[in-house]
Structure formats: C-alpha cells, structure tokens
Amino acid sequence: TKPTVSTCDVHNPTMDAAMSSDDVDLKRKRKSEEKHTQLLHLRTAASHPWHDLSIGREAPKVFNAVIEIPRGSKVKYELDKVSGLYKVDRVLYSAVHYPHNYGFIPRTLCEDGDPMDVLVLMQEPVLPMVFLRAKAIGVMKMLDQGEQDDKIICVCDGDPEFRHFNDVSELPTHRLQEIRRFFEDYKKNEGKAVLVDEFLGAEAAYDAVKKSMDLYADTLSKQLHY
C-alpha cells in the first residue's frame, strides 16, 4: 500500500505564485509589529533617570547626580516626573543665571515630593540629562514659599580643580555669597519669597542625603517594585 501524502505537505509553485500581494503585505506587517513589540519590552539602563539610574555604592558621600540645568543658563529645565523626559519649565524672570550645574540625586525623595536637589561645583557647564559622580560637601538650608527646599552642595568628583574640597567651609567666602544671592534673587520678579538660611557642613549633607534615600526606599521603591 502506498503511503498517503497530504497535499498540505507538498510545495506547490502554482499556489505560491497565486498568493496575492495583499497577503505578502500582511505578512510583512505582522513581522514588523512583532519586532516592534519586542523592542517595546526592552529597557535601557536608565530609562527613567529618577528611578532607574543607580545612586551609587558610595552614597550618601559620593553619588550619581543628574544635571538638569547647566551653569550659566537662564532656562529652568526640569524633570517631568511622569515621563522621565526633560521639559522647559520657564526662563528665569530675573537678570541672573545658574552659578553652577544644578540637578538631582536619583532614587531619593524629599518631603516636597521631588528628588533631592544638588548644586555641583566644577569648571565647565554640563549638558542637561548627563549624570556625573558628585561628592557632597555641604547643604544650604532654604525655604521656598514657606516650604523646606534644601540644596546639597557638591563638587564634581572627576574635576581636578574641585575634587579636593571636602567641606563647604573650605570654599572661598565669595563663592558661597554668590550661591546665596542667586537663590535669594532668582524668584523675586515672580513675586515668590525664598529664604536662604545657613550653610552646613559635609556631615549634615550626608544626613540629608541618607534621609532622602530612606524616604524613597520606604515609599516609591515599594510602589515601583525596585
């Protein structure tokens, strides 16, 4: 008895030739959609700079800092916390510019719902969305419209001109006066009150960063399953 051969198993050139161009286009479209779906499931190392970028093993003393605003800028760039993209919040109303690179520490949280702010002293302006290794040397106590909004004062750990500073007390007095004056003035023409209190040393900065790390771990990291 001869074995039965299914017509489905036989290559039929006539049937292949008869396949419409619509069928070919449909197959290509499905392949493209499958590839696109696979790409959507791939995540980069830092798809959201606040949540996905590591703070670094040496925190709270040395840590990664994401720069939002370069030194010398009048544009107030800031992180959109939902999308992870950067947006232009406003152009400063006063005739002042940021005295140093300004940004935040990933995986930290303050009582105002934002990550911990940092001001990073270094020789050059840094492009927005770049992160660098920053060393905490102090904290500037500040009230913004009655709410606590402290800034961690840092130096760039990779800048040979600034990396040797270990405490704000080692900085020239004029440098601290410039920083104070900027934050006291930059919202005046908006009719918003900012009160800069005192500069505290490195130990106070470590405590503030550690507190913000703990607050993030106790709240957001559990929600995000980190």
N, C-alpha and C positions, 0 to 999 in steps of 0.2 A: 504494500500500500504506500502510495506517495504521500509525503508529509504535506499538510495543508499550509499554505503560505498566505498570511493576511495581506491584503492589498495595502494596509497601513504601513507595512514594513518595507514596501518596495518603493525605491526612489523613482519618481515619475517626472521626467523633464517637462512633459507637456503641462502637468499641473503647476510646476514651478513657474513656467513661462506665463501661465494663465493668472498668476497672483497679481492682483491689481496694485497700482501704485499707491492707492489709499491704504492697503494692508501693510505695505512696506513702510509708509509714513507712520502708521500706527505703532509698528514695532519699534521704530526709531524713537518715537515719542515716549513709549513705555520705558525704553532703556535709559533715556535722558532723565525721566522722572525718578527712576530707581537710583541713578547716580547722584542726583540732587538730594534725595532723601538721605543717602549715606553721608554726604557732605554736611548736612544739617546736624547729624548726630556727632560729628567730630567737634571737639572743644579744644581751643588753644590753651596754652599755659596760663594766660592772663586774659580771659575773655571778658571779665569784669574786673577792672583794676582795684576796686574796693574789696571784693570778696575772693577773687581767685588768685591774686598775687600774694605770695607768702610775705609775712612781715620780716622774716629772717631769724636765724637761730640766736643772734646776739642781742635781740630785743630784751629789755627796753633801753639798752645803752646805744647800740648801733642797729639800724633797721633800714629796710627799704622805704623810700619816700617817693610818692608820685608827684611830679611837678605839674601844677595846673597853670600857673602864671609865671612867665619868665621875668627876670629882673629887668627893670626899665619900662615895663608895659603899663599902659593906662587901661587896657582891656581886661575886664574881670571875667576870665574864663572860669568855669566850674564844672564839676562832675554832675551829670544827670544821673541821679541815684537809681532810677528805674532801669534805664537802658545801658548804663555803663559808658555812654558816649560823652563827649565834652560839648558844652554849649557856651555861647556868649551870654553872660548874664546882663552886663551893661558896660558902658565906657564910664570911667570914673568922672564924677561931676566936678571935682576939684583939680587944680593945676598941679597934680602930684603924680608920681608913678611908683610902682612897687620897688622898694630899695634892694630887695633880694628875691631869689626864686622862692615861690610860695606854692604849697601843696598840702598833701595829707598823708597820713600813715595808713596803709591797708590793714584790714582786719582789726580796726579799733572803732570804738563808739563812744561819743560823749553824750552828756545829758540833753544837748540840743538836738539829738538825732543824727548828727553828722560825724564823720570820722575826725580824728584828732588833726588839727591844723599844724603845719610846720613852716617855718621860715628858714631856708637853707642858705647860709653864707658861703659864697665861693666866688672865683674870679670872673666867671662867664655866665651869661644868661643861658637857660636850658629850654629847649623846645617843650611845649605842652605835650602831655601824655608820655613823657620819658620818666623812667624811675631811676633812682640812684641810691647809693648807700650813704645814709646820713648818720652823724653822731650827735646825740643830744648833749647840749652844754648848759641849758637853762630853760626857764619858762617865763613868759611875760604874762602876768595876770591882767585880765582885761574884761570889762563889761561892755557888751554891745546892746544898746537899748534896754539896759537893765538885766540882761542875761549873761551868765558866765560864758566867756568865749576865749579861753586861754590859748596862747600860741607857744608851741615848743620851738625854742631857738636851737638851731643845729649848724654844724659845719659839714661840708661835703667830705666824706672820708677818702675820696680819691683826688682831692685838690691839695697839692703840696704846700700852698700858701696858707691854707686854713686848717688842715687836718690836725695840727699840733695843739690847737686850742681845746681845752678840756672843761672849761667853765666860763660862764659869761663874765665873771669878774676879771678875766684875763683880756677881754676885749677893750679897745680904746673907748673911753667915755663918750667921745663924739659919735662913735658907731651906734651905741645904744640910744643916744639922744635923737639920732636920725630915725631910727626904728620907731621910737616912741612918738615923735612928731608926725610921722606918716600916718600911723593908726589913729592918732588924735584928730587929724585933719581930713582924712580921705572920705568921710561921710558928712562933713559939715554942710556942704551945699545941698545935701539931700534932706537936711533938717533932722538928721539922726544923731543921737548922742552916743559917743564912745568914750569910755573912761579907762585910761591905762593906769594901772596901779604900780606894781613894783616888779623888778626882775629878780627871780630866784635862781639859785644855782643848779648844778647838774643833778644833785640828789633829788631835788624837788621835781625836776624834769623826768627822772626815771620813775618816780612815784606816779606822776600824772599819766605817763605812757602806760605803765603797768595797770593802772586803774581802768584806762580806756580799753586795754586788751581784755581784761576780765569782764567788763561790761559787754563787750562784743561777744565773748565766749558764752556768757550767761543768757544772751538774748538772740542775736542774729544768727550765730553759728548753729544753734539748735534748729532754728526755723529753716535754715538753708541746708541742713544736714552735712555740715563740714566736720 
